[in-house]
Amino acid sequence: MNFQVIAYTAFTLVLAAVFAGIIIYYYNPKRKQQVEAPKHRMLDDDE
């Protein structure tokens, strides 16, 4: 294996880890209220 193959493999693994981190951060149960708030705000009646 040459350097180019190792670099592409490392880059792919880093991107996959970043993507997984974003997904885990977004779907964390501690953030549920913050994520759901805009949906409930949209359904509230304007007065």
N, C-alpha and C positions, 0 to 999 in steps of 0.2 A: 504494500500500500504506500502510495506516495503522499506528499504533504497535502495536495489538493483534495484527495479523497477524505483524509482526516479532517481537513478544515470544513468541507461541506457537511460531513457527518456531525461535527461538533456544532456547527451553526444550526443545523436542523434540530438537534437535541436541545439547544438553548431556546430556539423559537418555540418548540413544543412545551418546554418547561414554563416559559413566560405565558403562553396561552393557557396552560393548566392552572397557573397561579391566578390569572385573571378570572377564570371560571370559578375557582375555589373561593376567591375573595368576593365575587359578586353573589354567589349562592350561599354564603355563610349565613346560618340561622340568626346570628347576632345582628345582621343588617336587614332583616326581613321588613321591619317597620319602615326603614329609610327607603327601601326599594319599592314597597307597596304604596307609599304616601302619594305619589303623583296620580296613581290610578284612582285612589279614593277621592282626591281633590278634584279630579276631572268629573266624577260622578256627583259631587255635591251640588246642590242648587245654589244659584247666585241670588243673593238678596241685597 
